[in-house]
Amino acid sequence: MENYNEKSIDEKVDEMYLEWKVKLESPLNVLVLGKVSAGKSSFLNAFFDREMDDVLFEVNAKSGETTKVKFEKLGENISIADTPGLDDIKSENSAETLKMLDEGVDVGILVLSGSADKSQKGHYDDLLKNSSEVFIVLNKADNFSKENLPHVIEQWKEQLGLSSEQKIYPVVSRGYDPKDKETFRGQEYDIEVDNYGRPKTLQGIDAVRDDVLDFLAKKGKDLLLAKELKDKSKKALAIISTATASGAGAAFIPGSAAYLIGIQVVAIGSLGYLYTGEIISKSNAISLIGTFAAEQVGMNLFLLTKSFLPPTGVIDLAAAVIAASVTAAMLSAVAYLLSHEIDFDDKEQLLSVFNEIRATLQKETKSANKEDLLKGEFWISLIKKII
C-alpha cells in the first residue's frame, strides 16, 4: 500500500488540477467545408446554440451570394473556418486560417445538401487529411420525405465512399436566413423561437453536437466548446455524474483521499469554466470543498480514515456511497449557484441546496450496489430526478 500523507495528497491534487488546466488552455480548431448554398452558416449558428438575432455567422439573403472564407474566433481558444473548400483557404492565404491548418484541425465538418453529388468527395478527402475526426451532416433534410431520406443518405455514402456503418447526420437548421419562413397549409408564418431564442425548426443538431462533444472529451477539449452554448445544463449534468461515479470508484482504492479531492477540485473547476468561462483556482476550489466538509465532519473523517486502509469489501461499499453522494450533492449545489449567478460567498444558500440534495441522495442510494455507483448513467437519472 502506498504511504499517503498530507503532502502527497496535495501533490496528487496539484497534478490532476494542472493536467486539467493545460487542456483548457489549448486551441480548438473547427473546419467546416461544403459547397455554396449547403447552409453551412445556418448549421454553425444552430450548432453553436445561437439565437436568431445573435448569429455567429451572417446568413445571406441571396442563396450562394458569398463564396469567401468566413473565419470566427470564440474567446481565446476556439477558431472556426466556414469555407466552400480547402483550396479557398489556401488561395486566400489568410494568416488565421493557415495557422489553423498548421496547428491541426480537431473537428472537421462536411455539410451536404440536396441529392448525392460526387463532387463532394474531394471535400471529404480534404477533411480526412487535415482533421482528427470528421463529422458529415446532410442539411435541409426536411426537403426529403421520411420514406425517401434513408435512400438519399445511402446514395451520399456511396458517392463519398463511406461504409454502411459510418454516420451521416440528417439535420435542419432553418431560421437563421432572413428569407426563411415557416409554411403551414400554403401560408407563410414567422418562425417561432424556443426559450433560448433559437428557431423551433431545428432538427438533428443535438445529435451532432453530442457526438462532437463526446469526441472532444477524449482530448480534454469538450469544455472549450460547451461553454459557448446557451443551454449548459446537459454538460453540467455530465460533469457531475462522471465525477460522482469516479468518486465512488476512488473509495475502492488505497489512497482514495487524494483521488477524491482531485476529482472534486477538477469538477468544480469544470463547472466554473462552463458557466463563467474563467478558471477557478485550485485554492478556491479546495476552499469550497472545505465549506461543504464542515457540514459533514463525521462522514469526511470516515472517508479520510478509510482511504488509508487496504480494500475490505463492505467498508469500501459504505465509503463509496458516502463519497459519491457527498460529491453529487456538492457539485449540484455549485452548479445551482453558477446557473443562477449566485455568488459563492452566499454560504447560506450554498449549504441549503447542498443539505437538501444530500438528504435526498442518502435515501435514494441506501440500496445501491457497486455496479450502480460506478455508472455515470445511474447518477444522471438520479440527479435529474432530484434537481
QUIVENBEL-V316763 format. One record per backbone hydrogen bond with DSSP energy under -0.5 kcal/mol. CO is the residue of the C=O (numbers start at 1). NH is the residue of the N-H. If there is no record, write none. Layout:
# QUIVENBEL-V316763
CO|NH  CO|NH
This chain:
# QUIVENBEL-V316763
2|4  5|9  6|10  7|11  8|12  9|13  10|14  11|15  12|16  13|17  14|18  15|19  16|20  17|21  18|22  19|23  20|24  21|25  22|25  23|26  28|79  29|106  29|107  30|81  31|33  31|109  32|83  33|111  35|38  39|43  40|44  41|45  42|46  43|47  44|48  45|50  46|49  51|54  54|51  58|60  61|63  62|65  70|82  72|80  73|75  74|77  74|78  77|28  78|74  79|30  80|72  80|82  81|32  81|83  82|70  83|34  84|34  85|88  85|89  86|90  87|91  88|92  89|93  89|94  94|98  95|99  96|100  97|101  98|102  99|103  100|104  104|106  105|132  106|133  107|31  108|135  109|33  109|111  110|112  110|137  112|139  117|120  118|121  119|122  120|124  121|125  122|126  123|127  124|128  125|129  126|130  127|131  130|105  133|108  135|110  136|169  137|112  137|139  138|171  139|114  140|143  141|144  145|149  146|150  148|151  148|152  149|153  150|154  151|155  152|156  153|157  154|158  155|159  156|160  157|161  157|162  163|166  167|136  168|170  169|138  171|141  172|203  173|176  177|180  181|183  182|189  184|187  187|184  189|182  192|200  194|197  197|52  198|194  199|202  203|172  204|208  205|209  206|210  207|211  208|212  209|213  210|214  211|215  212|216  213|217  214|218  215|218  215|219  216|219  216|221  216|222  217|220  221|224  221|225  222|226  223|227  225|228  226|229  230|232  232|236  233|237  234|238  235|239  236|240  237|241  238|242  239|243  240|244  241|245  242|246  243|247  244|248  245|249  246|250  247|251  248|251  249|252  250|253  253|256  255|258  255|259  256|260  257|261  258|262  259|263  260|264  261|265  262|266  263|267  264|268  265|269  266|270  267|271  268|272  269|273  270|274  271|275  272|276  272|278  273|277  278|280  281|285  282|286  283|287  284|288  285|289  286|290  287|291  288|292  289|293  290|294  292|295  292|296  293|296  294|297  296|300  297|301  298|302  299|303  300|304  301|305  302|306  303|307  304|308  305|308  306|309  307|255  307|256  312|314  313|317  314|318  315|319  316|320  317|321  318|322  319|323  320|324  321|325  322|326  323|327  324|328  325|329  326|330  327|331  328|332  329|333  330|334  331|335  332|336  333|337  334|338  335|339  336|340  337|342  338|341  343|346  345|347  346|350  347|351  348|352  349|353  350|354  351|355  352|356  353|357  354|358  355|359  356|360  357|361  358|362  359|363  360|364  361|365  363|366  365|368  369|373  370|374  372|375  374|376  375|379  376|380  377|381  378|382  379|383  380|384  381|385  382|386  383|387
